[in-house]
Amino acid sequence: MANVDRPNGFTLVKTFSGAPLSALVRTVGVADGEDIFVGDVINLESGLADPGATDDAALLGIAIGFGKVDGDGYPLGPYNPASLETLYYEDAASTHTEWVVYYVPMVDGVFAVQTNADLDLAVGDACDLVDAAGDAASGRSRQEVGTSTNADFLVVELPNIVGNDPSLTNAVVYVTATQAEQAFK
């Protein structure tokens, strides 16, 4: 039976260290020029979050929320106080200097993601980020992993999920970044 095609970016499922997931949340400013969706991989460009990092870029983390900052530059929380219905960071409608992205760092994280093809991945295999525009209606990322040319990720587990066949297209795999960067604010 075929796997369901439901790309929704990356989701933190566990850590190598056993650290509680809620203790990992960080913030960083948003770069100008691109929308960012929940589940998008981000990296740092000029000290700001930039989604869809590919081509051997070190990866910062996975976006989990967005929020505005107050007049002193401190985050108000993972929401837009002017519109609680904001589901993603929309660059065209926002001034990027007023926003931060909440993210879970790549360091120590294990993330669930869907494959974009029949890759027949095994534990230890490399795969790459496949960037795609997010879904504005749901606010979710549509990023997936695909054939490896840059080895952005390593497969660390083939999860035993009902309806998931790792030998078919759209399989869910657990991955970790091969190059992770860190930022502290």
Secondary structure, DSSP 8 states (H G I E B T S, - for coil): ----------EEEEESS---GGGG-EEEEB-TT--B-BT-EEEEETTEEEES--SS--B-EEEEEEEEB-TTS-B--SS-TT-TT--SB-GGGS-GGGEEEEEEESTTEEEEEEBSS-----TT-EEEEE----BTTTTB---EEES-SS--EEEEE----TT--TTSTT-EEEEEESSB-----
